[in-house]
Structures are given as structure tokens and as C-alpha cells.
């Protein structure tokens, strides 16, 4: 072996290829030099907020495929008046992804009613959620910039229409860390039938260190893959193995190697999760009344109800950010109602209405709603014109999302769309959406940055405006 080749090898390479005797002696000597290895800092340790925020954690309920705002929370009487007619010429040319704006107006097939002391309007699609409107702040004038699912999803999740940027869950855990040492800081629960069109970039860490990416919890007996130790591996033996790996990696890992740092942290977290995760996902200890409230006893609501209940258990145990997808995979399990709007939305609301209402009620009864920001939303809305006669095409120009808990003033309806529900009036960009979430958590958007390619990158890019009225300001 030449001297140049030897110099290119790391100490682990030398030990790995050396004779057992020499390797053992060298290893013992290296491990005795613990003082030479820099102590490893847990990148997910809890960090102080920039200012006193009300929210300590976030549950983001993402409705994959885009519910129709004008059939759920934004009633428009003009749809009935103009049904079967074209959109007035004064509205200009409107293109969906699959329609050109020339199809006739389609009225909502559902009735809207007012609920609660606030008198918020909710369609008959949400009989359970309607009873929680005084805890909710509806914002009707959000917009995104793409008519295609995946780019619009990226914008909602990361602020950009292109993949590769950190998701807001990654930004939040980067900024605040986690209050749990035994569970992931950022948990993602996709639809069992499949992921949304945007896929894993929706919860990726982008250019942030990999440790801040979301951890997927799957349905079934083993929600986290590869967590169970191999047969014959005792906790004591596994602990000694991890300690050895930790010491060797500390001696040979460069500070800029975020992938290695993330892997080391994941080993440690996985070891702790072997003891704590089974309890966190065990719903058998939940009361019969709680299980019934979430709809776990009914086929239509059992699956999504289980994930909503798990979301509560996650934040209860210190998880910082929980992302729950309602819909994904085949078109039959999405809100993407290009045809048969009535059948589609009644099915999707049948799966989700009761569990979402139960989540709000459960968090409130346990004193967790004040510190948990719950968000309901999607990548865009639907057009007022028809597609296929009984469906609606994509509408990124104006749609509704809502907030509850985490310092939010409930019983409010903010913003508006035009008389057909087509375009937002004084609309809020996704930068405003993200700035509002950061505000709730006590994070200053301009102080939450990461140096990437010589630029101070931020979730809100060059700046959003927090919607202060969401908090009653």
C-alpha cells in the first residue's frame, strides 16, 4: 500500500481491513481518546422560540386532491342564479388544467347553514365539524400559483412550486427542535392507499440537514419500518453496539456531513423508540368513548379516525409537527372531483368529517388545543364552472383553509372570494400562510434562515405577511 493510498483512508477503513490483533489494539487506544472527539449535540433538542408563541406543536390535516371551497365553507348564491350559463365575460378567460372556462356554471348540490355563535356558514357535507365552528378561523382568500397538483402541493408545503426546498415541518423542527427525546420531531401519516402526487418532497428537508425530514408512520402493527431489533439482539448488546458506532463516528465525521449526523441521530432515536413508540401508537388504552368519538367503531371513519387519534397522541408526547394526509394514491381516494362531485365529496367527507371534529373536541377537552395549532387545507380549490357535466376542475385562484387552536381566535370568517368563488379578494399567498404559522409558534420569519449556496434561505423567501386577524389582532 502506498503512502498516498494510506492517507486517503479513514481510521475506520484502517481498522476494518487490519488484522484482528492490530485492529483491536488500535480501537482500544482510539476509544480511550474520547477527549479528542467533539461531543455530539442533538440537533433535535428543544430550542427557544424567538418570542412567546401560543402554539407549541402543529397538526396539519392535508386534504389531497383539493376539496371544493364553494361546496364546503364558501357559499355562493350566484352559482344557483347562473347555473347552466357561462361565466360572465367580465371575469375574463379562465383556464383550468383540463377545461378552458367555456363550460357552464355548476351550482352546489348541498345546502349551507349557519352554525355556532359566530354564524359561520358550513355545507351539509360537515355535520360534525359544523358544531366546532366557534373554535375555527376560516380564511377564504388563499391562492397558489399552479393549476397542477404536485407544484401546488410543493408551494403549500415548502413555499415554492419546485421540489427540493425544505417543507414547513422541516423548518419548524429546525427552528424549535422537539420536546420529545423518544419520538420523531416531525411525523407524517399518509393515506394507506398511497402518497399524494407531490410525494416525499412534501415532507422532505431539502437543503436543511437530513435529520429534519419527516418520519413516516404507516398503518398496521408496525407503523415505523425496521424499528424492531433482530432476533437475539438484547437491549444491552444493542446499546454497546451503538456506543461503539457513536465513538468511531465522532472520531471520523466531518461537521459538514449532515447525512452522517442524521444517520447517527436516527440510530439513537430508533433505539429509544423501540421502548417508547409501541406505547405511543397503542390505542388499546384509549377509552371506549374516545374511540367511538373518532369513529373507530365504523368502517367509513375507522382508518382516518385512527390517524387523527394518533396525531393527538403524538403532540401529547412532545412531537413538534404532525402531517396527516386525507387522501392519496388512486383517484378514487382523493378529493379530485373532475366528475361526480357529489359522490366524491360525500365519500371523502364521510371518511373525515367525524374524525376531524373529534380531534378538535379531544384536544380541547385535554387542554391541548391552546398549545396545538390545527390546520385544514389543500393545494387549491375547484372552479365554479362544470367539468364532465357534474364535476369541477382545479382552481388555484381562491380557496379556503382554516386554523384552530394555538392562539387562533375561533369563530371567525376572514377574507372572501368573488361572487362565483373563482378568485380571492385581496388574496393571501402561501408566504402569508407560512408567516402566520411561524407567528403562532413564536418564530420570526426573517430570523429563521439557513445559508445555502451563499444565500440566506427562508421558508417565506423574500417575506410573507402574517395574518394577524387570525389571532384576533
Phi and psi in degrees as a GROMACS rama.xvg file:
@    title "Ramachandran Plot"
@    xaxis  label "Phi"
@    yaxis  label "Psi"
@TYPE xy
-76.1516  160.704  UNK-2
-64.3274  -35.343  UNK-3
-66.2882  -38.8329  UNK-4
-64.6164  -41.4146  UNK-5
-61.7533  -40.4459  UNK-6
-67.6288  -26.7497  UNK-7
-77.4376  -15.3582  UNK-8
-86.3784  144.401  UNK-9
-81.9725  167.749  UNK-10
-60.4414  -35.039  UNK-11
-66.3013  -36.6303  UNK-12
-63.1992  -42.1804  UNK-13
-61.512  -46.4001  UNK-14
-66.4968  -35.5723  UNK-15
-66.0747  -34.5383  UNK-16
-102.526  -1.68786  UNK-17
-82.982  167.1  UNK-18
-64.6416  154.424  UNK-19
-57.4655  -42.864  UNK-20
-64.1773  -50.9591  UNK-21
-61.2263  -43.8737  UNK-22
-62.2621  -41.7731  UNK-23
-64.2886  -42.8355  UNK-24
-64.2321  -45.2829  UNK-25
-65.358  -39.6337  UNK-26
-62.7688  -44.3513  UNK-27
-60.4513  -40.2096  UNK-28
-67.2258  -42.1375  UNK-29
-65.5278  -40.2659  UNK-30
-69.7275  -23.0642  UNK-31
-74.5835  -12.6353  UNK-32
-98.0423  39.9849  UNK-33
-54.8177  -29.9029  UNK-34
-64.606  -20.7994  UNK-35
-80.5696  -19.8894  UNK-36
-90.0309  132.476  UNK-37
-69.4506  136.021  UNK-38
-61.9856  134.913  UNK-39
-83.3814  130.016  UNK-40
-93.7347  133.33  UNK-41
-70.9306  113.026  UNK-42
-68.7747  -14.4728  UNK-43
-100.714  7.92635  UNK-44
-61.5983  145.724  UNK-45
-59.5682  137.331  UNK-46
-122.175  152.284  UNK-47
-71.2172  146.703  UNK-48
-73.718  166.634  UNK-49
-72.0321  -31.6712  UNK-50
-152.393  174.108  UNK-51
-73.0282  104.152  UNK-52
-98.3606  152.185  UNK-53
-77.8332  -36.8776  UNK-54
-83.8406  138.268  UNK-55
-110.087  -18.5014  UNK-56
-149.37  166.127  UNK-57
-132.397  136.753  UNK-58
-118.983  115.397  UNK-59
-106.506  111.423  UNK-60
-94.7002  104.707  UNK-61
-103.502  121.847  UNK-62
-91.9411  99.4658  UNK-63
-69.5116  128.467  UNK-64
103.052  -16.4439  UNK-65
87.9328  97.6912  UNK-66
-65.0262  158.156  UNK-67
-86.3528  120.303  UNK-68
-64.94  -32.5918  UNK-69
-83.0579  1.01201  UNK-70
-118.125  4.753  UNK-71
-126.491  -64.5803  UNK-72
-128.524  3.19738  UNK-73
-134.018  78.357  UNK-74
-69.6308  140.217  UNK-75
-133.083  98.6235  UNK-76
-58.0268  -26.2981  UNK-77
-63.3225  -23.4211  UNK-78
-62.2158  -39.9248  UNK-79
-71.0315  -38.7976  UNK-80
-63.5472  -38.3942  UNK-81
-102.864  9.35072  UNK-82
-55.5536  133.063  UNK-83
86.5433  -8.397  UNK-84
-104.423  166.514  UNK-85
-79.2064  159.555  UNK-86
-64.0496  133.784  UNK-87
-52.2973  141.943  UNK-88
-59.0715  -25.6333  UNK-89
-63.2143  -16.7382  UNK-90
-84.1303  -6.26674  UNK-91
75.4529  -171.292  UNK-92
-81.7774  129.963  UNK-93
-127.363  118.636  UNK-94
-110.305  133.217  UNK-95
-93.2516  -167.004  UNK-96
-74.9467  -32.0801  UNK-97
-122.838  -1.58933  UNK-98
-128.372  160.681  UNK-99
-110.825  11.4113  UNK-100
87.94  -1.88143  UNK-101
-90.8319  -7.58483  UNK-102
-76.1015  156.734  UNK-103
-72.3006  159.39  UNK-104
-63.9493  141.234  UNK-105
-117.954  117.826  UNK-106
-72.7962  157.574  UNK-107
-71.797  134.869  UNK-108
-80.5012  2.27781  UNK-109
-116.488  154.059  UNK-110
-88.4343  146.231  UNK-111
-105.926  143.445  UNK-112
-136.977  158.937  UNK-113
-94.5865  142.541  UNK-114
-134.824  156.324  UNK-115
69.2317  179.753  UNK-116
-67.254  -26.3166  UNK-117
-76.9542  -20.0407  UNK-118
68.751  27.1914  UNK-119
-66.1713  141.482  UNK-120
-86.2672  130.126  UNK-121
-139.495  140.151  UNK-122
-77.8365  166.439  UNK-123
-65.2485  -6.52522  UNK-124
-65.5821  -22.9564  UNK-125
-123.815  66.1091  UNK-126
-64.3543  -32.5809  UNK-127
-79.9759  -47.7965  UNK-128
-63.1702  -31.2079  UNK-129
-57.3819  -28.1163  UNK-130
-78.7275  -5.39678  UNK-131
-110.307  12.6222  UNK-132
-62.2152  -26.2321  UNK-133
-74.9398  -5.84299  UNK-134
-97.9035  -5.72753  UNK-135
-112.4  142.749  UNK-136
-112.478  109.669  UNK-137
-86.405  131.314  UNK-138
-118.178  113.329  UNK-139
-94.9205  -1.63362  UNK-140
-123.566  45.4586  UNK-141
-85.3178  157.469  UNK-142
-150.007  153.91  UNK-143
-121.231  -179.63  UNK-144
-118.113  10.9713  UNK-145
-133.849  142.778  UNK-146
-90.7586  0.564232  UNK-147
-105.379  141.289  UNK-148
-54.0654  -59.9891  UNK-149
-59.5166  -50.9451  UNK-150
-60.0862  -38.598  UNK-151
-66.1792  -37.5603  UNK-152
-62.4174  -42.9579  UNK-153
-60.8102  -38.026  UNK-154
-67.2163  -41.2472  UNK-155
-65.4005  -41.163  UNK-156
-80.5828  -35.6039  UNK-157
-126.798  -7.19873  UNK-158
91.724  -7.18352  UNK-159
-127.207  154.091  UNK-160
-85.7532  -6.13545  UNK-161
-104.649  145.995  UNK-162
-72.445  164.46  UNK-163
106.551  -6.09312  UNK-164
-98.1233  152.202  UNK-165
-63.5492  139.858  UNK-166
-71.8673  160.308  UNK-167
-65.5884  -29.6514  UNK-168
-62.1726  -37.6648  UNK-169
-67.0102  -42.522  UNK-170
-62.3725  -41.8712  UNK-171
-66.3153  -43.1265  UNK-172
-71.5161  -30.3541  UNK-173
-63.8073  -39.2285  UNK-174
-80.182  -33.5806  UNK-175
-118.488  -12.8815  UNK-176
66.6094  -154.421  UNK-177
-133.537  148.857  UNK-178
-89.5768  -2.82571  UNK-179
-110.514  130.845  UNK-180
-93.9362  -5.64894  UNK-181
-119.498  0.112648  UNK-182
-135.813  159.06  UNK-183
-59.538  151.14  UNK-184
-73.8709  -29.9537  UNK-185
-133.768  110.992  UNK-186
-111.733  137.863  UNK-187
-124.595  131.083  UNK-188
-124.562  95.2636  UNK-189
-78.9883  167.144  UNK-190
-63.7313  134.441  UNK-191
-57.4587  -29.7865  UNK-192
-72.599  -15.5431  UNK-193
154.38  167.281  UNK-194
-84.0656  164.626  UNK-195
-67.0068  166.492  UNK-196
-55.3543  -35.7051  UNK-197
-68.1134  -21.2813  UNK-198
65.7869  -156.966  UNK-199
-62.5025  -25.1491  UNK-200
-58.1987  -19.0515  UNK-201
-66.5532  -21.7248  UNK-202
-127.204  19.7104  UNK-203
-78.7419  163.31  UNK-204
-94.5077  -2.84867  UNK-205
55.5038  -127.079  UNK-206
-87.9844  -2.62914  UNK-207
-71.1384  159.213  UNK-208
-51.8378  142.28  UNK-209
-61.2418  -19.9303  UNK-210
-63.5461  -17.5653  UNK-211
-92.7348  4.13964  UNK-212
-74.9905  160.454  UNK-213
-72.5392  148.078  UNK-214
-103.109  123.829  UNK-215
-82.6154  128.365  UNK-216
-103.202  121.974  UNK-217
-98.9271  162.717  UNK-218
-76.409  161.739  UNK-219
104.615  -172.644  UNK-220
-71.1914  -25.9579  UNK-221
-121.859  80.5969  UNK-222
-65.6435  -24.2819  UNK-223
-117.099  117.697  UNK-224
-66.3112  147.654  UNK-225
62.4586  22.116  UNK-226
-84.1881  -31.7143  UNK-227
-72.6245  130.194  UNK-228
-69.4982  155.966  UNK-229
-65.322  159.169  UNK-230
-59.0726  136.23  UNK-231
87.9786  -6.65267  UNK-232
-88.8553  107.89  UNK-233
-80.6282  157.086  UNK-234
-57.3552  -37.4349  UNK-235
-66.0524  -43.914  UNK-236
-66.1662  -40.4277  UNK-237
-64.9402  -38.6295  UNK-238
-62.7349  -42.9089  UNK-239
-65.055  -38.175  UNK-240
-64.0594  -44.6495  UNK-241
-65.5519  -38.1883  UNK-242
-62.8739  -40.3189  UNK-243
-63.8831  -47.4632  UNK-244
-60.3608  -39.8038  UNK-245
-62.3872  -45.884  UNK-246
-64.2764  -44.3765  UNK-247
-67.0854  -40.1989  UNK-248
-68.1736  -36.3015  UNK-249
-62.2364  -33.2659  UNK-250
-75.2892  -18.8978  UNK-251
-133.776  10.522  UNK-252
-103.259  127.148  UNK-253
-74.983  149.028  UNK-254
-61.4482  -27.6265  UNK-255
-83.4832  -5.09179  UNK-256
-83.3804  81.5951  UNK-257
-70.2968  -29.3503  UNK-258
-63.4894  -44.0518  UNK-259
-66.9725  -42.0061  UNK-260
-60.6573  -40.376  UNK-261
-66.0304  -39.2159  UNK-262
-66.5307  -42.5605  UNK-263
-61.1674  -46.644  UNK-264
-61.5088  -38.1293  UNK-265
-67.3835  -34.3873  UNK-266
-61.6376  -47.1206  UNK-267
-64.2099  -44.9979  UNK-268
-63.9237  -42.2461  UNK-269
-60.8661  -38.5071  UNK-270
-62.3519  -44.6445  UNK-271
-70.0258  -35.0351  UNK-272
-66.4291  -26.1297  UNK-273
-58.1459  -29.0585  UNK-274
-92.8401  -31.821  UNK-275
-103.583  -31.734  UNK-276
-63.6861  -40.5849  UNK-277
-56.6745  -38.6157  UNK-278
-68.6692  -39.0071  UNK-279
-64.8493  -32.3402  UNK-280
-101.295  5.66788  UNK-281
-86.9937  108.128  UNK-282
-89.788  -1.46832  UNK-283
-65.2767  -23.4342  UNK-284
-87.9448  -5.26312  UNK-285
-71.1385  145.175  UNK-286
-66.9389  157.461  UNK-287
-60.6336  -35.4196  UNK-288
-66.3934  -40.1029  UNK-289
-66.08  -45.3756  UNK-290
-60.9531  -40.2115  UNK-291
-67.504  -39.0315  UNK-292
-59.4001  -39.6226  UNK-293
-80.2723  -6.8627  UNK-294
82.48  24.7482  UNK-295
-70.6956  -12.227  UNK-296
-95.0783  4.50291  UNK-297
-125.266  140.542  UNK-298
-59.4402  -42.2293  UNK-299
-66.4632  -32.3939  UNK-300
-110.04  -7.64066  UNK-301
-60.2661  -44.9066  UNK-302
-69.5857  -53.499  UNK-303
-69.3283  -32.9759  UNK-304
-61.3248  -37.9093  UNK-305
-62.0075  -43.5185  UNK-306
-70.0079  -35.5262  UNK-307
-65.865  -39.8333  UNK-308
-65.9662  -39.4732  UNK-309
-62.8521  -36.659  UNK-310
-60.5677  -43.2554  UNK-311
-61.5647  -42.5303  UNK-312
-65.8616  -32.2778  UNK-313
-66.5056  -51.2059  UNK-314
-68.1191  -29.6408  UNK-315
-63.2028  -26.3639  UNK-316
-104.047  13.6344  UNK-317
98.0252  4.54806  UNK-318
-66.619  136.078  UNK-319
-80.3678  -43.3977  UNK-320
-138.676  125.198  UNK-321
-122.614  125.812  UNK-322
-115.906  115.582  UNK-323
-115.756  122.61  UNK-324
-97.7367  127.083  UNK-325
-105.473  96.4959  UNK-326
112.041  155.08  UNK-327
152.859  161.65  UNK-328
79.193  -129.497  UNK-329
-64.5467  153.748  UNK-330
-58.7681  -26.5444  UNK-331
-68.7687  -14.575  UNK-332
-115.499  34.4506  UNK-333
-131.098  165.378  UNK-334
-83.7714  12.8936  UNK-335
-82.5131  75.0159  UNK-336
-88.3781  72.8034  UNK-337
-71.3574  -20.0661  UNK-338
-147.514  161.442  UNK-339
51.5426  51.9297  UNK-340
-52.701  -44.6969  UNK-341
-62.4784  -49.3767  UNK-342
-63.0236  -42.9865  UNK-343
-62.4552  -54.0214  UNK-344
-69.6853  -33.7653  UNK-345
-66.3389  -35.7917  UNK-346
-68.2936  -48.8687  UNK-347
-66.9007  -38.4568  UNK-348
-69.8285  -33.0651  UNK-349
-62.037  -32.74  UNK-350
-76.4939  -31.8394  UNK-351
-114.934  -24.9435  UNK-352
-57.4858  -54.3101  UNK-353
-63.4748  -47.1017  UNK-354
-60.9776  -39.1835  UNK-355
-67.0662  -44.2448  UNK-356
-61.0705  -40.3798  UNK-357
-63.5846  -39.1445  UNK-358
-60.0862  -45.7642  UNK-359
-63.4913  -44.5061  UNK-360
-64.5622  -42.2801  UNK-361
-65.9945  -46.617  UNK-362
-59.3849  -42.2647  UNK-363
-66.7327  -43.1536  UNK-364
-65.907  -25.5179  UNK-365
-95.5829  3.43477  UNK-366
74.8663  18.9979  UNK-367
-98.4253  -15.6243  UNK-368
-68.5064  -32.7233  UNK-369
-61.2371  -30.6716  UNK-370
-106.896  2.13419  UNK-371
-118.899  118.852  UNK-372
-86.893  117.529  UNK-373
-103.145  129.574  UNK-374
-123.213  135.214  UNK-375
-121.292  127.135  UNK-376
-173.362  -174.089  UNK-377
-153.032  -173.472  UNK-378
-81.9231  -23.9167  UNK-379
-171.742  -170.306  UNK-380
-112.896  -152.05  UNK-381
-127.706  153.675  UNK-382
-76.5687  152.685  UNK-383
-75.3983  -18.6448  UNK-384
-81.4632  157.548  UNK-385
-83.9569  155.866  UNK-386
-131.637  135.113  UNK-387
58.3855  20.2542  UNK-388
86.1759  -32.753  UNK-389
-139.191  19.6149  UNK-390
-130.87  -176.134  UNK-391
-136.788  143.355  UNK-392
-86.6024  175.841  UNK-393
-68.807  141.625  UNK-394
-134.703  99.9766  UNK-395
-85.5254  -2.33782  UNK-396
-81.2584  -19.6623  UNK-397
-174.545  125.526  UNK-398
-159.37  170.826  UNK-399
-104.958  138.087  UNK-400
-133.145  158.243  UNK-401
-134.031  158.115  UNK-402
-124.687  152.159  UNK-403
-151.018  150.721  UNK-404
71.5755  -173.101  UNK-405
56.7264  37.0586  UNK-406
89.2337  -2.80823  UNK-407
-71.5538  138.5  UNK-408
-85.144  110.699  UNK-409
-74.8907  173.033  UNK-410
70.9767  30.9855  UNK-411
-123.678  148.578  UNK-412
-126.573  113.572  UNK-413
-112.34  147.846  UNK-414
72.197  174.771  UNK-415
-160.993  165.258  UNK-416
-115.806  172.58  UNK-417
-66.688  -177.148  UNK-418
-64.8741  -16.5241  UNK-419
-104.527  -0.767511  UNK-420
73.3684  22.2414  UNK-421
-85.6051  -54.21  UNK-422
-121.136  144.641  UNK-423
-68.6194  141.821  UNK-424
-95.8092  121.262  UNK-425
50.5606  54.628  UNK-426
-65.6409  159.811  UNK-427
-108.14  122.64  UNK-428
-73.9633  166.939  UNK-429
-63.928  -23.4403  UNK-430
-61.6962  -37.8297  UNK-431
-69.0255  -39.7471  UNK-432
-57.598  -49.0385  UNK-433
-70.2846  -38.1743  UNK-434
-62.0339  -35.1282  UNK-435
-67.1842  -41.8855  UNK-436
-64.7447  -43.9823  UNK-437
-62.8335  -38.5513  UNK-438
-58.8966  -44.143  UNK-439
-61.4599  -32.7304  UNK-440
-89.613  -2.98805  UNK-441
80.2645  25.5875  UNK-442
-108.789  127.181  UNK-443
-83.4839  120.151  UNK-444
-57.9728  -33.0257  UNK-445
-84.1155  -10.567  UNK-446
-99.1544  -10.3705  UNK-447
-96.1263  90.1576  UNK-448
-139.61  165.29  UNK-449
-142.704  130.343  UNK-450
-76.0452  117.225  UNK-451
-138.624  121.829  UNK-452
53.1194  40.3058  UNK-453
77.8251  6.32672  UNK-454
-122.898  139.127  UNK-455
-78.352  95.6599  UNK-456
-80.567  143.838  UNK-457
-136.122  158.089  UNK-458
-59.6739  -40.3958  UNK-459
-93.6018  13.3578  UNK-460
53.9288  -115.518  UNK-461
-90.1451  11.8798  UNK-462
121.575  134.812  UNK-463
-117.466  173.411  UNK-464
-117.519  113.665  UNK-465
-60.8638  136.692  UNK-466
-84.3398  88.7719  UNK-467
-65.5242  -25.9682  UNK-468
-66.7362  -19.7313  UNK-469
-57.29  -34.2056  UNK-470
-98.1568  9.71234  UNK-471
88.0324  7.29274  UNK-472
